[in-house]
Amino acid sequence: MTGAPVPISYAPRWSGDTRTDPPAVGDERETLRSFLDWHRATFELKCAGIPPERLSERAVPPSSLSLHGLARHLAGVERWWFRLQFAGEDVPMLYYSDDDPDQDFDALDGDVDEDFDVWRAECRRSREIVTAAASLDETGIERRTGEPVSLRAIMVKMIAEYARHNGHADLLRERIDGAIGL
């Protein structure tokens, strides 16, 4: 594309953005890992600088979504895919029961900072599990179906999960304090 004009107007970056962009070239494992970490960092960035009490604000009615609820949900999803299904660890589910499946979003009476720390700890454990896996072809067992699920598929599912919820986080953050950015 020699001679093609380069656009002058790019989407504005988030103020104070310290994220590392995923590599434009790399092997599959590094590309998936980098994109998932970029999405995790994006969520963290969208929540940064907001007073704890505002993180629980349901800013887009009638939705029950909040940044605090999203942190709880994402902690549970990290645990569900990496620890319970892939690694087969015997740990309890977070913020979920069959009797109360929406407690990640609805029961925000806990400590906000503690819930974000749980999310960060689940992300760290997920990274350890990915690092320890010999190959993206390694499988766990998807509990819903009893069928094998590869680490590759789990990482793609997690990238999609974060991409979707980072869109929610964009809207919530803009409603809370007007902040916007890529």
Contacts in CASP RR format, 6 or more apart in sequence:
PFRMAT RR
TARGET T0000
AUTHOR 0000-0000-0000
METHOD contacts of the structure
MODEL  1
MTGAPVPISYAPRWSGDTRTDPPAVGDERETLRSFLDWHRATFELKCAGI
PPERLSERAVPPSSLSLHGLARHLAGVERWWFRLQFAGEDVPMLYYSDDD
PDQDFDALDGDVDEDFDVWRAECRRSREIVTAAASLDETGIERRTGEPVS
LRAIMVKMIAEYARHNGHADLLRERIDGAIGL
11 181 0 8 1.000
11 182 0 8 1.000
12 180 0 8 1.000
12 181 0 8 1.000
12 182 0 8 1.000
13 181 0 8 1.000
13 182 0 8 1.000
14 45 0 8 1.000
14 46 0 8 1.000
14 179 0 8 1.000
14 181 0 8 1.000
14 182 0 8 1.000
15 179 0 8 1.000
15 181 0 8 1.000
16 45 0 8 1.000
17 45 0 8 1.000
17 182 0 8 1.000
18 41 0 8 1.000
18 45 0 8 1.000
19 38 0 8 1.000
19 41 0 8 1.000
19 42 0 8 1.000
19 45 0 8 1.000
20 34 0 8 1.000
20 37 0 8 1.000
20 38 0 8 1.000
20 41 0 8 1.000
21 38 0 8 1.000
22 31 0 8 1.000
22 34 0 8 1.000
22 35 0 8 1.000
22 37 0 8 1.000
22 38 0 8 1.000
23 30 0 8 1.000
23 31 0 8 1.000
23 34 0 8 1.000
28 136 0 8 1.000
28 152 0 8 1.000
29 136 0 8 1.000
32 136 0 8 1.000
32 152 0 8 1.000
32 155 0 8 1.000
32 156 0 8 1.000
32 159 0 8 1.000
33 127 0 8 1.000
33 130 0 8 1.000
33 155 0 8 1.000
35 159 0 8 1.000
36 155 0 8 1.000
36 158 0 8 1.000
36 159 0 8 1.000
36 162 0 8 1.000
37 127 0 8 1.000
39 158 0 8 1.000
39 159 0 8 1.000
39 162 0 8 1.000
39 163 0 8 1.000
39 166 0 8 1.000
40 123 0 8 1.000
40 162 0 8 1.000
42 162 0 8 1.000
42 166 0 8 1.000
42 169 0 8 1.000
43 70 0 8 1.000
43 71 0 8 1.000
43 74 0 8 1.000
43 162 0 8 1.000
43 165 0 8 1.000
43 166 0 8 1.000
43 169 0 8 1.000
46 67 0 8 1.000
46 166 0 8 1.000
46 169 0 8 1.000
46 170 0 8 1.000
46 172 0 8 1.000
46 173 0 8 1.000
47 55 0 8 1.000
47 67 0 8 1.000
47 71 0 8 1.000
47 116 0 8 1.000
47 169 0 8 1.000
47 173 0 8 1.000
50 67 0 8 1.000
50 173 0 8 1.000
50 176 0 8 1.000
50 177 0 8 1.000
52 112 0 8 1.000
52 113 0 8 1.000
53 112 0 8 1.000
54 176 0 8 1.000
54 177 0 8 1.000
55 66 0 8 1.000
55 67 0 8 1.000
55 68 0 8 1.000
55 71 0 8 1.000
55 112 0 8 1.000
55 116 0 8 1.000
56 66 0 8 1.000
56 67 0 8 1.000
56 68 0 8 1.000
56 69 0 8 1.000
56 108 0 8 1.000
56 112 0 8 1.000
57 66 0 8 1.000
57 67 0 8 1.000
57 172 0 8 1.000
57 176 0 8 1.000
58 64 0 8 1.000
58 65 0 8 1.000
58 66 0 8 1.000
59 66 0 8 1.000
59 171 0 8 1.000
59 172 0 8 1.000
59 175 0 8 1.000
59 176 0 8 1.000
60 171 0 8 1.000
60 172 0 8 1.000
60 175 0 8 1.000
64 102 0 8 1.000
64 105 0 8 1.000
64 106 0 8 1.000
65 105 0 8 1.000
65 168 0 8 1.000
65 172 0 8 1.000
66 105 0 8 1.000
66 108 0 8 1.000
66 172 0 8 1.000
67 169 0 8 1.000
67 172 0 8 1.000
67 173 0 8 1.000
67 176 0 8 1.000
68 108 0 8 1.000
68 112 0 8 1.000
68 115 0 8 1.000
68 116 0 8 1.000
69 104 0 8 1.000
69 105 0 8 1.000
69 108 0 8 1.000
69 115 0 8 1.000
70 105 0 8 1.000
70 165 0 8 1.000
70 168 0 8 1.000
70 169 0 8 1.000
70 172 0 8 1.000
71 115 0 8 1.000
71 116 0 8 1.000
71 119 0 8 1.000
72 94 0 8 1.000
72 95 0 8 1.000
72 104 0 8 1.000
72 105 0 8 1.000
72 108 0 8 1.000
72 115 0 8 1.000
72 118 0 8 1.000
72 119 0 8 1.000
73 95 0 8 1.000
73 104 0 8 1.000
73 105 0 8 1.000
73 165 0 8 1.000
74 119 0 8 1.000
74 122 0 8 1.000
74 161 0 8 1.000
74 162 0 8 1.000
74 165 0 8 1.000
75 94 0 8 1.000
75 95 0 8 1.000
75 115 0 8 1.000
75 118 0 8 1.000
75 119 0 8 1.000
75 121 0 8 1.000
75 122 0 8 1.000
76 93 0 8 1.000
76 94 0 8 1.000
76 95 0 8 1.000
76 96 0 8 1.000
76 104 0 8 1.000
76 122 0 8 1.000
77 158 0 8 1.000
77 161 0 8 1.000
78 119 0 8 1.000
78 122 0 8 1.000
78 123 0 8 1.000
78 125 0 8 1.000
78 126 0 8 1.000
78 158 0 8 1.000
79 91 0 8 1.000
79 93 0 8 1.000
79 94 0 8 1.000
79 122 0 8 1.000
79 125 0 8 1.000
80 93 0 8 1.000
81 126 0 8 1.000
81 154 0 8 1.000
81 157 0 8 1.000
81 158 0 8 1.000
82 122 0 8 1.000
82 125 0 8 1.000
82 126 0 8 1.000
82 129 0 8 1.000
82 130 0 8 1.000
82 154 0 8 1.000
83 89 0 8 1.000
83 91 0 8 1.000
83 122 0 8 1.000
83 125 0 8 1.000
83 126 0 8 1.000
83 129 0 8 1.000
84 91 0 8 1.000
84 93 0 8 1.000
84 143 0 8 1.000
85 140 0 8 1.000
85 141 0 8 1.000
85 142 0 8 1.000
85 143 0 8 1.000
85 149 0 8 1.000
85 154 0 8 1.000
86 129 0 8 1.000
86 133 0 8 1.000
86 138 0 8 1.000
86 139 0 8 1.000
86 140 0 8 1.000
86 149 0 8 1.000
86 151 0 8 1.000
86 154 0 8 1.000
87 129 0 8 1.000
87 140 0 8 1.000
88 140 0 8 1.000
88 141 0 8 1.000
94 104 0 8 1.000
94 118 0 8 1.000
94 122 0 8 1.000
95 103 0 8 1.000
95 104 0 8 1.000
95 107 0 8 1.000
96 103 0 8 1.000
96 104 0 8 1.000
97 103 0 8 1.000
100 106 0 8 1.000
100 107 0 8 1.000
126 158 0 8 1.000
130 151 0 8 1.000
130 155 0 8 1.000
133 151 0 8 1.000
135 151 0 8 1.000
136 150 0 8 1.000
136 151 0 8 1.000
136 152 0 8 1.000
136 155 0 8 1.000
137 150 0 8 1.000
137 151 0 8 1.000
137 152 0 8 1.000
138 150 0 8 1.000
138 151 0 8 1.000
139 148 0 8 1.000
139 149 0 8 1.000
139 150 0 8 1.000
139 151 0 8 1.000
140 148 0 8 1.000
140 149 0 8 1.000
140 150 0 8 1.000
140 151 0 8 1.000
141 147 0 8 1.000
141 148 0 8 1.000
141 149 0 8 1.000
142 148 0 8 1.000
142 149 0 8 1.000
170 180 0 8 1.000
170 181 0 8 1.000
173 179 0 8 1.000
173 180 0 8 1.000
174 180 0 8 1.000
END
